[in-house]
């Protein structure tokens, strides 16, 4: 592992903590890279996509979006439009990229929170098999585009999916590219937009097209209270003598739409506070989420590891842990 890394890039060692206390970073080899107790073998929740469709229609009124995330999206979309294989303006590209976010995570029309964690998949394959605490749960969809380890988020971690700058740089060329492919194949503009949004079930019945038309007509209100990480904070953490940049996330401090933090919002639990970082072992990269015992109420710290590229529902490995330190706050095993 590198001794010092900056920023939440996909292959950097980045941590994320949710809910209140902070911890250091890193995991012993026993857990990271596939050690520990396995969970997995579960498929998709058949009700999850139904819930997404049912909640897709967004309340009428102004549409808000975080000011910093909006600048990230508009910049990435303008760049994608300039490189596109079809004719599309920077404004239309921005609206195209933004449109799935409200149907996916903010039916109120309030600013989608970059911190959003999915609440529809409640399979036991995503929970700690030893049931050390209810909130030891690996929510698979993350961020305003709900990047999921079963699809577009397979090679992302929760940290990179939450980072609105990095996520926008991934999603803008992807969505614009799908739109242009459809245009090149003879689709109308409306058909091409539907093709560009095919990955999001919230768009299945026209909710994203509705948002697109609203954005064209009325624009968006830029919300200065929602920042790049949606309430997460950059920290410095150490593990086994190495120092890393960490991202600390507290769901109760989520900026923008926070309905997903309510216990009864969905069948899956709100996860207890956790850190997430990328760990490399034997040439393979793993997403590791780490819970401090003080946050979860378990008797020990606990980690869950997922090899990047693997659906979390298919395989996770869980292990009792100790030793992380958040040097910014002195929390954890310092």
BAMI-535719 format. One line per 10 residues: their letters; for each residue x, y, z of C-alpha. Coordinates in pm, 1 decimal. Each point is the difference from the previous one (the first is absolute). Example, Ala and Ser with C-alpha at 12.3 -4.5 7.8 and 13.67 -1.06 7.14 Angstrom:
AS) 1230.0,-450.0,780.0 | 137.0,344.0,-66.0
! end
This chain:
XXXXXXXXXX) 0.0,0.0,0.0 | 117.8,349.9,-73.4 | 112.4,195.6,300.6 | -181.6,320.0,-89.9 | -282.7,54.0,-239.7 | -213.9,304.0,-76.1 | -357.2,22.9,-120.5 | -276.9,-259.8,-35.2 | 113.7,-157.3,-328.0 | -114.4,-355.5,-64.1
XXXXXXXXXX) 339.0,-161.1,53.7 | 103.7,208.8,295.2 | -35.8,-107.9,359.0 | -299.5,207.1,99.5 | -216.9,-40.5,307.4 | -349.8,96.1,74.5 | -172.6,10.3,334.3 | -367.1,46.0,52.7 | -192.9,131.3,297.9 | 205.8,160.4,274.1
XXXXXXXXXX) 325.6,-142.6,122.9 | 315.4,-32.1,-198.5 | 253.5,-272.7,-49.9 | 331.1,-54.1,-162.1 | 61.0,-179.8,-324.4 | 124.5,-330.2,-129.6 | -71.3,-362.9,70.9 | 215.7,-297.7,84.8 | 58.4,-241.8,-287.5 | -225.0,-254.7,168.8
XXXXXXXXXX) -311.9,195.1,-88.6 | 90.8,214.4,-298.5 | 51.5,-192.0,-318.7 | -243.5,-279.9,72.6 | 77.2,-122.0,353.6 | -259.3,-42.1,271.2 | -353.1,-140.2,-0.4 | -171.7,3.9,-341.2 | -350.5,115.4,-78.3 | -165.7,8.3,-338.4
XXXXXXXXXX) -175.7,-218.5,-249.6 | -307.1,221.2,1.6 | -163.0,144.0,-310.0 | -186.6,324.3,-43.5 | -297.0,87.8,217.4 | -296.8,-41.5,-239.6 | -179.5,289.3,173.6 | 293.3,242.8,-21.3 | -62.1,110.1,-358.2 | -374.3,28.2,65.8
XXXXXXXXXX) 72.6,238.0,288.1 | 224.1,209.4,-223.1 | -275.3,30.8,-259.7 | -266.0,77.6,258.6 | 206.5,283.6,148.1 | 133.7,134.8,-329.3 | -249.1,280.5,-59.5 | 127.6,325.4,143.1 | -221.8,256.4,170.2 | -83.3,303.9,-213.1
XXXXXXXXXX) 183.6,320.2,82.4 | 355.2,119.9,-23.6 | 279.5,-252.3,-39.8 | 301.2,56.2,223.7 | 351.6,-134.0,-43.2 | 311.6,60.4,209.2 | 206.0,291.9,-126.7 | 334.7,-182.0,8.2 | -139.7,-324.4,-143.4 | -177.0,199.8,-272.4
XXXXXXXXXX) 323.5,165.8,-105.0 | 162.7,-344.6,-14.0 | -281.0,-137.7,-216.4 | -19.4,299.6,-233.5 | 378.1,-1.3,-50.6 | 11.9,-374.4,-69.2 | -305.4,19.3,-226.5 | 142.9,290.1,-200.2 | 319.7,-196.3,-49.1 | -198.9,-306.9,-106.1
XXXXXXXXXX) -207.7,207.2,-241.6 | 314.0,146.1,-156.7 | 133.1,-351.1,-64.3 | -332.7,-159.3,-94.3 | -54.9,-188.4,-325.0 | -333.4,177.9,-50.9 | -120.7,357.7,28.3 | -102.0,90.3,354.9 | 36.7,329.8,183.2 | 172.8,30.2,335.9
XXXXXXXXXX) -331.0,102.4,158.4 | -188.8,-296.3,-143.4 | 280.3,-234.0,104.2 | -13.3,139.0,353.7 | -376.8,-51.1,18.6 | 37.2,-348.8,-144.8 | 252.2,-98.0,267.8 | -194.3,160.0,285.8 | -341.8,-144.0,-87.3 | 26.9,-344.6,167.0
XXXXXXXXXX) 114.5,138.3,335.2 | -329.1,132.5,139.0 | -206.6,-307.1,-98.9 | 267.9,-221.2,153.6 | 54.9,174.2,333.9 | -212.6,313.5,47.0 | -370.1,-19.3,-72.0 | -46.9,326.9,187.0 | 195.8,196.8,-260.2 | 247.3,102.5,269.2
XXXXXXXXXX) 372.1,-27.5,-72.5 | 105.0,-364.2,-48.0 | 255.2,-83.9,268.8 | 336.7,-132.7,-120.0 | 1.5,-204.4,322.0 | -313.6,-200.7,-87.9 | 22.3,-372.7,79.0 | -251.6,-242.8,-148.4 | -275.2,-131.9,227.7 | -185.8,-242.0,-229.4
XXXXXXXXXX) 229.3,-304.3,-1.0 | -43.0,-181.1,330.8 | 145.3,-341.4,-86.7 | 176.6,-186.8,279.8 | 295.8,-34.6,-238.7 | 73.3,370.5,65.7 | -5.8,-28.2,379.7 | 260.0,-115.0,250.2 | -47.9,-379.7,11.7 | 85.2,-0.5,370.5
XXXXXXXXXX) -266.0,264.8,70.4 | 224.0,195.6,236.6 | -213.4,313.5,-48.8 | -300.4,91.1,-214.1 | 178.6,287.5,-170.9 | 284.5,-216.4,-132.8 | -148.5,6.8,-346.5 | 160.5,50.6,-342.2 | -240.0,230.4,-189.5 | 88.0,-62.1,-366.5
XXXXXXXXXX) -128.1,316.2,-173.4 | 176.9,327.9,77.1 | -18.9,365.5,-100.7 | -231.7,216.1,-208.8 | 13.0,-247.8,-288.8 | -22.9,-297.7,237.8 | 310.7,-165.9,-141.5 | -48.1,-366.4,89.8 | 254.7,-279.6,20.4 | -232.3,-206.0,-224.2
XXXXXXXXXX) 50.9,244.0,-286.3 | 144.9,348.0,-49.6 | 158.0,-0.2,347.7 | 176.0,-335.3,-32.5 | 343.0,162.7,-13.3 | -83.7,282.6,240.8 | 7.7,20.3,377.8 | -249.2,184.6,215.2 | 258.0,278.8,20.5 | 34.2,49.7,-375.1
XXXXXXXXXX) -376.6,-28.3,-53.1 | -68.4,267.3,263.0 | 257.5,239.5,-144.5 | -215.8,206.0,-234.9 | 299.8,118.1,-203.2 | 133.6,-347.0,-74.7 | -347.8,-146.8,-48.0 | -94.8,276.0,-246.0 | 318.7,-57.6,-198.5 | -101.2,-365.3,-32.2
XXXXXXXXXX) -370.1,44.1,-69.6 | 1.7,294.8,-242.1 | 194.0,-167.6,-282.7 | -183.0,-326.8,64.0 | -349.4,149.8,-25.9 | 85.3,233.8,-289.3 | 171.7,-287.2,-177.0 | -310.0,-220.8,24.8 | -214.1,286.1,-126.8 | 222.3,51.3,-304.8
XXXXXXXXXX) 14.2,-372.1,-73.8 | -379.1,-4.7,-10.9 | -11.5,312.0,-219.3 | 249.4,-162.1,-235.1 | -225.0,-302.7,-17.4 | -293.5,204.3,-122.4 | -180.7,73.2,327.4 | -188.8,322.5,58.9 | 134.9,231.4,270.6 | -262.8,-123.0,248.2
XXXXXXXXXX) 75.6,-364.0,-80.9 | 371.3,67.9,36.0 | -53.3,157.1,342.2 | -192.9,-309.4,110.9 | 287.4,-214.9,-122.9 | 250.0,215.2,188.9 | -194.4,-53.0,324.6 | -58.1,-373.7,-46.1 | 219.3,-90.6,298.7 | -238.5,173.7,244.7
XXXXXXXXXX) -329.6,-175.6,73.2 | -136.8,325.9,139.3 | 2.4,117.2,-362.5 | -197.5,-298.7,-131.6 | -339.4,168.8,-10.7 | 86.7,352.0,-112.0 | 99.4,172.9,325.2 | 342.7,99.8,-132.1 | -144.2,139.1,-323.1 | -236.2,206.4,214.6
XXXXXXXXXX) 296.5,138.0,195.5 | 188.5,74.1,-321.4 | -289.7,205.7,-133.6 | -32.0,184.4,331.3 | 370.3,83.6,-4.6 | -29.9,127.2,-358.5 | -295.0,220.3,95.5 | 91.9,124.1,347.1 | 362.4,-85.1,66.9 | 136.9,-99.0,338.6
XXXXXXXXXX) 48.8,181.8,329.5 | 362.2,-27.4,112.7 | 9.4,-85.2,369.1 | 312.1,128.4,180.2 | -73.7,-216.6,305.8 | 85.7,-320.6,-189.4 | 370.4,-42.1,-61.4 | 222.8,-240.6,-194.3 | -26.8,-287.9,247.2 | -352.7,71.3,121.1
XXXXXXXXXX) 106.5,52.8,360.4 | 298.6,-231.9,9.4 | 330.1,141.9,125.3 | 355.1,-64.4,-108.8 | 216.2,-132.5,282.4 | 346.5,-149.1,49.1 | 24.5,-355.9,128.1 | 272.8,-248.8,80.1 | 24.4,-376.7,2.6 | 308.1,-211.7,73.2
XXXXXXXXXX) 222.8,306.7,-12.0 | -126.5,119.3,-339.2 | -193.0,324.0,-48.5 | -299.4,41.2,-229.3 | -259.9,256.9,-98.6 | -341.0,-101.8,137.1 | -352.9,109.1,-73.8 | -225.7,12.1,306.5 | -375.2,-28.9,-54.9 | -280.1,45.0,251.3
XXXXXXXXXX) -347.6,-86.0,-139.1 | -161.9,225.0,259.5 | 198.5,287.4,-154.4 | -97.7,-80.1,-358.3 | -44.4,316.5,-203.9 | -302.6,28.9,-226.8 | -268.3,-269.6,-16.3 | 38.0,-221.2,306.5 | -321.3,-205.1,-8.3 | 217.2,-308.4,-59.1
XXXXXXXXXX) 137.2,34.2,355.3 | -340.2,-66.6,159.8 | -25.4,-352.6,145.1 | -326.4,-72.7,-179.7 | 106.4,135.1,-341.3 | 82.5,-343.1,-137.8 | 37.9,-364.2,99.5 | 378.0,18.2,35.8 | 152.9,146.4,316.4 | 175.9,334.3,20.4
XXXXXXXXXX) 360.5,-113.0,41.6 | 192.5,77.0,312.3 | 296.1,237.7,-38.5 | 266.8,-145.5,-230.5 | 317.9,80.9,-183.3 | 68.1,-117.4,-354.2 | 333.2,-23.2,-176.3 | 166.2,-175.3,-290.3 | 238.9,-276.2,100.0 | 233.6,-172.4,-245.5
XXXXXXXXXX) 116.2,-356.5,52.4 | 166.1,-236.8,-246.1 | -78.2,233.7,-286.4 | -371.8,22.2,83.3 | -186.3,302.6,134.4 | -260.8,-31.1,274.5 | -255.1,236.1,145.8 | 13.9,-32.4,378.2 | -265.9,147.4,229.0 | 98.5,18.0,364.1
XXXXXXXXXX) -221.8,52.9,303.0 | 131.2,121.3,334.7 | -149.4,-190.8,292.5 | -90.6,327.8,169.8 | -215.9,85.4,-302.8 | -166.8,-336.2,-52.3 | -32.7,-130.1,354.0 | 172.9,-323.5,-97.7 | 260.0,-147.0,235.0 | 277.4,58.2,-253.8
XXXXXXXXXX) 68.2,214.7,-303.1 | -123.6,-177.0,-314.8 | 100.3,22.1,-365.8 | -161.6,-119.3,-322.8 | 202.1,-43.3,-320.4 | -112.3,-12.5,-363.3 | 228.0,-64.3,-294.1 | -51.0,282.2,-249.5 | -197.5,-123.7,-296.2 | -199.8,-243.5,215.0
XXXXXXXXXX) -365.4,49.8,89.8 | -23.6,45.2,377.7 | -305.5,-227.0,0.5 | 218.2,-279.3,-138.5 | 290.7,10.0,242.7 | 117.6,199.5,299.6 | 240.7,-104.9,274.5 | -42.1,114.7,360.5 | 251.4,8.0,285.1 | 48.1,126.8,355.1
XXXXXXXXXX) 252.4,284.9,-6.4 | 193.4,261.5,195.8 | 267.2,258.0,-58.8 | -138.3,287.6,-206.9 | 71.9,356.9,108.1 | -142.3,329.5,-122.4 | 287.5,233.7,75.2 | -209.3,308.2,-78.2 | -218.9,-57.8,302.8 | 197.5,-254.9,200.0
XXXX) -285.9,-249.5,-24.5 | 45.2,-373.3,-34.2 | 303.5,-201.8,103.6 | 251.0,282.0,20.2
! end
